[in-house]
């Protein structure tokens, strides 16, 4: 059982629905045909092969160039006018005072609204602790290297004292 084929009125309609190859009207060109169509054009030194070359239509190029020059001239005129307006502007308008930054606001708040810590009153200490406080106050005036040298001297004295006691 073969499927029924549709009937076509012309050969072109039948060809449109068939899987057969269509007739081609193609004839490859040769060098003689190229020269007949484009003339006898030879390659010149400096001529780029495989490129179209510049568009040399003087009317279009001149119109584009004129338009570009008009845009540049207008931009220069606007720039010149803006410079004059900026030069005549009042000084205070050019240099607006900057609003305080977040850090500056925080510092101002800390200076005005945060109370300073209260100093503890000195209590009377025993004479022994006062003597130690005096030596600590004196040590505060020295550099760390000097403090180490003082500690070394004290330790040497203690060692000598122990040696005397033990009679070594």
Buried (B, 14 or more C-beta within 10 A) or exposed (E): EEEEEEEEEEEEEBEEEEEEEEEEEEEEEEEEEEEEEEEEEEEEEEEEEEEEEEEEEEEEEEEEEEEEEEEEEEEEEEEEEEEEEEEEEEEEEEEEEEEEEEEEEEEEEEEEEEEEEEEEEEEEEEEEEEEEEEEEEEEEEEEEEEEEEBEEEEEEEEEEEEEEEEEE
